[in-house]
């Protein structure tokens, strides 16, 4: 078992509060990703779990054993850092076995563990090379292999792909996903890249200013964010946020008037909103259709368009200065400054109150298995 339980965890540097009371449960075999903007506390939280930072208050338990004040080497965790941190004078084999050598483990057992890890990571032909003869992706695999041979209860990854180029990041992301399945391991992964969070995680923890904003599956966070911060952080391109006011509230939903012009009746249910309240209307780029200007009351002028092959991104600056992005088919053609209309899918729209909290919308009925 590899269950991690965090309760009311806090970390301060003198009068600067970094982690502000976090409660979190990580279950055996889960791939959990900590994601958030720079400075949100995600790397500090990982270092507290690893024992590389001292906890100010709160507790960390691994399989009901309190490890809050246990030395890092005795926590049965393995960490892969952003930098590869390989010994340049040692071969790949020696880099992977070094911690086991220090622990005095039998040499035959060490060889078996290294060979097994090398097979999983496809490092067999590279075992006698030194780090300078390896590519960035190969070095990162060696760093991961060094953790695998220790057979830890939990793997900790601190932005391990950030030093790689874009193509190699995609490849290593796939390798990490495969590795998680093959090892059936518990993994905690820190990144600022929400694409990595969406593609790798069983569970995503969104952090902001030292607090947890939301915990859930990638699709739960994507479709049902609890607030405007999570809605804006998850999804690429990001959700458009348009200011407006409430015109009416009824059993049928909420009628809103957007500052940029259109009025919409939304299916959202609320007992807290009343006419005159400020709201924010959110819509994702893939939930908007660009049509001829005479086919929609939501009239806009197109700005720059980017053709990416399968998709075209249309950037739009509204009359009141608000910006939004629309994802159109790859063969969509438009001229700079062209007049157009927008048709948002209101069943997929999001609504946020003045504090940024989500106003819930009806969920579709669960389909029978």
URVENMO-V499015 format. One record per backbone hydrogen bond with DSSP energy under -1.0 kcal/mol. NH is the residue of the N-H (numbers start at 1). CO is the residue of the C=O. Records with the same first field share a line. If there is no record, write none. Layout:
BEGIN
NH->CO, CO
END
This chain:
BEGIN
4->26
5->61
6->24
7->59
9->22
10->57
11->19
13->16
16->13
18->11
19->11
20->210
21->9
22->9
24->6
26->4
30->27
32->187
33->203
34->189
35->205
40->37
45->41
46->42
47->43
48->44
49->45
50->46
51->47
52->47
53->47
56->10
57->10
59->7
61->5
62->65
63->3
65->62
67->60
74->71
75->72
78->154
80->156
90->87
92->129
93->127
95->91
96->92
97->93
98->94
101->97
102->98
103->99
104->101
105->100
110->106
111->107
112->108
113->109
114->110
115->111
116->112
117->113
118->114
119->115
120->116
121->117
123->118
126->123
127->124
129->126
133->130
134->131
139->135
140->136
141->137
142->138
143->139
144->140
145->141
146->142
148->144
149->145
151->148
153->76
155->186
156->78
157->188
158->80
159->190
162->159
164->161
169->165
170->166
171->167
172->168
173->169
174->170
175->171
176->172
177->173
178->174
179->175
180->176
181->177
182->178
183->179
184->180
187->30
188->155
189->32
190->157
191->34
197->193
198->194
199->195
200->196
201->197
202->31
203->31
204->216
205->33
206->214
207->35
208->211
210->40
211->208
213->206
216->204
221->217
222->218
223->219
224->220
228->356
231->227
232->228
233->229
234->230
240->283
242->281
244->279
245->257
246->277
247->255
248->255
250->253
253->250
254->266
255->248
256->264
257->245
258->262
259->243
261->258
264->256
266->254
269->360
276->246
277->274
279->244
280->352
281->242
282->350
283->240
287->284
289->343
291->341
295->292
299->297
300->340
302->338
303->315
306->313
308->311
312->328
313->306
314->326
315->304
316->324
318->322
321->318
324->316
326->314
327->285
328->312
330->310
332->329
337->302
338->335
340->300
341->291
342->298
343->289
345->287
346->344
348->345
350->282
352->280
353->357
356->353
358->226
359->351
END
